[in-house]
Each structure stands twice: as C-alpha cells, then as structure tokens.
C-alpha cells in the first residue's frame, strides 16, 4: 500500500507541475522537446502533448514496478529495496520535469528578445 501511495504522490506532483506549466505557456502552440548542445531546438511538440509526456511515462513506469513487486519474490537481502527504488525513480522524474520546464522557459525567453 505504501508503494501505491508513494507512486500516486509523485505522479500528482508531476501532473501539478505540468498543469502549472500549461497555464504559464498558454500562449505557445508548440513547446521545445529536444535541444542540440548549442541550445538550438531540434524538434518541438504540441503544448499539451509535451507537458503530459512525462507524467504518463512516470505512471507507466510506476505501474510496472508495483505490478512486478507484487508478482515477483525479491532476491535474498533485497526485501526492503522496493520503496527506496520507487522514491529514487520519483525524484529523478521530478528532476527531469523541472529541468525540461527550465529549458523551455530559457528557450522561450531567449526567443522573445
């Protein structure tokens, strides 16, 4: 049960960031998704698709982890490692989302000048 609640908290946080970004970038039809090392945008996606991609991916990853944790027996010595793994993956997803939103903001601000 703790795994499910933890996953829901991370997915809700990702969805909240995406909803907030959707209102912040409401004037944009497309948002950058990938950049070259020079900072040039290589491709973009429609705003809603760009913002929902990571929460949906996190949902799929957390769902698979939870299903696997219920269906498979852990190896000896790994009994208590599922929850820290879910927390670690959730933190990585939040960091990726924050970085992506920061890069979008930086790119749009640079292009507005």
C-alpha positions as a Markdown table, in Angstrom:
| # | Residue | x | y | z |
|---|---|---|---|---|
| 1 | Unk | 0.0 | 0.0 | 0.0 |
| 2 | Unk | 2.9 | 2.4 | 0.8 |
| 3 | Unk | 4.3 | 1.8 | -2.7 |
| 4 | Unk | 1.0 | 2.8 | -4.3 |
| 5 | Unk | 0.6 | 6.0 | -2.2 |
| 6 | Unk | 4.2 | 7.0 | -2.9 |
| 7 | Unk | 3.7 | 6.5 | -6.7 |
| 8 | Unk | 0.5 | 8.5 | -6.6 |
| 9 | Unk | 2.2 | 11.4 | -4.7 |
| 10 | Unk | 5.0 | 11.5 | -7.4 |
| 11 | Unk | 2.5 | 11.3 | -10.3 |
| 12 | Unk | 0.3 | 14.0 | -8.7 |
| 13 | Unk | 3.4 | 16.2 | -8.3 |
| 14 | Unk | 4.4 | 15.7 | -11.9 |
| 15 | Unk | 0.8 | 16.4 | -13.1 |
| 16 | Unk | 0.7 | 19.5 | -10.9 |
| 17 | Unk | 3.9 | 20.8 | -12.5 |
| 18 | Unk | 2.5 | 20.1 | -16.0 |
| 19 | Unk | -0.8 | 21.9 | -15.2 |
| 20 | Unk | 1.1 | 24.9 | -13.9 |
| 21 | Unk | 3.3 | 24.9 | -16.9 |
| 22 | Unk | 0.3 | 24.6 | -19.2 |
| 23 | Unk | -1.1 | 27.9 | -17.8 |
| 24 | Unk | 2.3 | 29.6 | -17.9 |
| 25 | Unk | 2.9 | 28.6 | -21.6 |
| 26 | Unk | -0.7 | 29.0 | -22.7 |
| 27 | Unk | 0.4 | 31.5 | -25.5 |
| 28 | Unk | 2.6 | 28.8 | -27.1 |
| 29 | Unk | 1.2 | 26.3 | -29.6 |
| 30 | Unk | 4.3 | 24.1 | -29.5 |
| 31 | Unk | 7.0 | 23.6 | -26.9 |
| 32 | Unk | 10.6 | 22.6 | -27.5 |
| 33 | Unk | 11.3 | 18.9 | -26.6 |
| 34 | Unk | 14.9 | 18.4 | -27.6 |
| 35 | Unk | 18.0 | 20.7 | -28.0 |
| 36 | Unk | 21.4 | 20.5 | -29.6 |
| 37 | Unk | 24.4 | 21.2 | -27.3 |
| 38 | Unk | 24.5 | 24.7 | -28.9 |
| 39 | Unk | 21.0 | 25.4 | -27.5 |
| 40 | Unk | 19.2 | 25.1 | -30.9 |
| 41 | Unk | 15.8 | 23.4 | -30.7 |
| 42 | Unk | 15.8 | 20.2 | -32.8 |
| 43 | Unk | 12.1 | 19.4 | -32.5 |
| 44 | Unk | 9.0 | 20.6 | -30.7 |
| 45 | Unk | 5.7 | 19.1 | -29.9 |
| 46 | Unk | 2.2 | 20.4 | -29.3 |
| 47 | Unk | 2.0 | 22.0 | -25.9 |
| 48 | Unk | -0.4 | 19.5 | -24.2 |
| 49 | Unk | 1.5 | 16.5 | -25.6 |
| 50 | Unk | 4.8 | 18.0 | -24.5 |
| 51 | Unk | 3.6 | 18.6 | -21.0 |
| 52 | Unk | 1.7 | 15.3 | -20.5 |
| 53 | Unk | 4.5 | 13.0 | -21.8 |
| 54 | Unk | 6.5 | 12.8 | -18.6 |
| 55 | Unk | 3.5 | 12.2 | -16.1 |
| 56 | Unk | 2.2 | 9.5 | -18.4 |
| 57 | Unk | 5.7 | 7.9 | -18.7 |
| 58 | Unk | 6.0 | 8.0 | -14.9 |
| 59 | Unk | 2.6 | 6.4 | -14.5 |
| 60 | Unk | 3.6 | 3.5 | -16.8 |
| 61 | Unk | 7.0 | 3.0 | -15.0 |
| 62 | Unk | 5.4 | 3.1 | -11.5 |
| 63 | Unk | 2.6 | 0.8 | -12.5 |
| 64 | Unk | 5.1 | -1.7 | -13.9 |
| 65 | Unk | 7.3 | -1.5 | -10.8 |
| 66 | Unk | 4.3 | -2.0 | -8.5 |
| 67 | Unk | 3.0 | -5.0 | -10.5 |
| 68 | Unk | 6.4 | -6.6 | -10.6 |
| 69 | Unk | 6.8 | -6.0 | -6.8 |
| 70 | Unk | 3.6 | -7.9 | -6.2 |
| 71 | Unk | 4.2 | -10.7 | -8.6 |
| 72 | Unk | 7.9 | -11.5 | -8.0 |
| 73 | Unk | 9.8 | -12.6 | -5.0 |
| 74 | Unk | 12.9 | -10.4 | -4.1 |
| 75 | Unk | 16.3 | -11.9 | -4.0 |
| 76 | Unk | 17.7 | -12.6 | -0.6 |
| 77 | Unk | 18.8 | -9.3 | 1.0 |
| 78 | Unk | 16.7 | -7.1 | -1.3 |
| 79 | Unk | 13.4 | -7.3 | 0.7 |
| 80 | Unk | 13.3 | -3.6 | 1.7 |
| 81 | Unk | 14.7 | -2.1 | -1.5 |
| 82 | Unk | 11.4 | -1.6 | -3.5 |
| 83 | Unk | 10.2 | 1.5 | -1.7 |
| 84 | Unk | 13.6 | 3.3 | -1.8 |
| 85 | Unk | 13.8 | 2.4 | -5.5 |
| 86 | Unk | 10.3 | 3.9 | -6.2 |
| 87 | Unk | 11.3 | 7.1 | -4.2 |
| 88 | Unk | 14.6 | 7.4 | -6.2 |
| 89 | Unk | 12.8 | 7.0 | -9.5 |
| 90 | Unk | 10.2 | 9.6 | -8.5 |
| 91 | Unk | 12.9 | 12.1 | -7.5 |
| 92 | Unk | 14.6 | 11.5 | -10.9 |
| 93 | Unk | 11.3 | 12.1 | -12.7 |
| 94 | Unk | 10.7 | 15.3 | -10.8 |
| 95 | Unk | 14.3 | 16.5 | -11.6 |
| 96 | Unk | 13.8 | 15.7 | -15.3 |
| 97 | Unk | 10.5 | 17.6 | -15.4 |
| 98 | Unk | 12.0 | 20.6 | -13.6 |
| 99 | Unk | 14.9 | 20.6 | -16.0 |
| 100 | Unk | 12.7 | 20.3 | -19.1 |
| 101 | Unk | 10.5 | 23.2 | -17.9 |
| 102 | Unk | 13.5 | 25.3 | -17.1 |
| 103 | Unk | 14.9 | 24.7 | -20.6 |
| 104 | Unk | 11.6 | 25.6 | -22.2 |
| 105 | Unk | 11.4 | 28.8 | -20.2 |
| 106 | Unk | 15.0 | 29.7 | -21.1 |
| 107 | Unk | 14.4 | 29.0 | -24.8 |
| 108 | Unk | 11.1 | 30.9 | -25.0 |
| 109 | Unk | 12.6 | 33.9 | -23.1 |
| 110 | Unk | 15.7 | 33.9 | -25.4 |
| 111 | Unk | 13.5 | 33.8 | -28.5 |
| 112 | Unk | 11.3 | 36.7 | -27.1 |
| 113 | Unk | 14.2 | 39.1 | -27.0 |
